[in-house]
């Protein structure tokens, strides 16, 4: 089974709405689950009006997950607090992700999804020296997937959590372009 990618388009919003309401996704992504909120959060990217990119992960042409990919340079409000914890080189990229269906979790699909997007990122962004991913320290599944995909924990520190119920402690993972891990 091969993972392929397709950019999110407005016709995908009902699917995203369903996925964002799934309990584990809702817990860690903490998005509002109304049609208006999904339009607000994903519309500009779907129309190419925002620098971040939202990608549907497809397994044999069936969508199963989402990755948001962005350059830290485009979002100083995220880069600057992170730079107080760890070095954020010029050109560094970041990912945020989830496997939507609970029935597909725990099978290594998240690791494969992350690894596939890493490979695509190196091709799409030849100047990117690394990918840095801060994760809420309590989201063990997420940071374990990064480790299995070849990322290394490089820092820990306080960042604004996505979900206000979480403490600010984050673990920060990094994969350098010329790492032999992936």
Rosetta blueprint (number, residue, H / E / L):
1 X L
2 X L
3 X E
4 X E
5 X E
6 X E
7 X E
8 X L
9 X L
10 X H
11 X H
12 X H
13 X H
14 X H
15 X H
16 X H
17 X H
18 X H
19 X H
20 X H
21 X H
22 X L
23 X H
24 X H
25 X H
26 X H
27 X H
28 X H
29 X H
30 X L
31 X L
32 X L
33 X L
34 X L
35 X H
36 X H
37 X H
38 X H
39 X H
40 X H
41 X H
42 X H
43 X H
44 X H
45 X H
46 X H
47 X L
48 X L
49 X L
50 X L
51 X L
52 X L
53 X E
54 X E
55 X E
56 X E
57 X E
58 X E
59 X E
60 X L
61 X L
62 X E
63 X E
64 X E
65 X E
66 X E
67 X E
68 X E
69 X E
70 X E
71 X E
72 X H
73 X H
74 X H
75 X L
76 X H
77 X H
78 X H
79 X H
80 X H
81 X H
82 X H
83 X H
84 X L
85 X L
86 X L
87 X L
88 X L
89 X L
90 X L
91 X L
92 X L
93 X E
94 X E
95 X E
96 X E
97 X E
98 X E
99 X E
100 X L
101 X L
102 X H
103 X H
104 X H
105 X L
106 X L
107 X L
108 X L
109 X H
110 X H
111 X H
112 X H
113 X H
114 X H
115 X H
116 X H
117 X H
118 X H
119 X H
120 X H
121 X H
122 X H
123 X H
124 X H
125 X L
126 X L
127 X L
128 X L
129 X L
130 X E
131 X E
132 X E
133 X E
134 X E
135 X E
136 X E
137 X L
138 X L
139 X L
140 X H
141 X H
142 X H
143 X H
144 X H
145 X H
146 X H
147 X H
148 X H
149 X L
150 X L
151 X L
152 X E
153 X E
154 X E
155 X E
156 X E
157 X E
158 X E
159 X L
160 X L
161 X L
162 X L
163 X L
164 X L
165 X L
166 X L
167 X L
168 X L
169 X E
170 X E
171 X E
172 X E
173 X E
174 X E
175 X E
176 X E
177 X L
178 X L
179 X L
180 X L
181 X L
182 X L
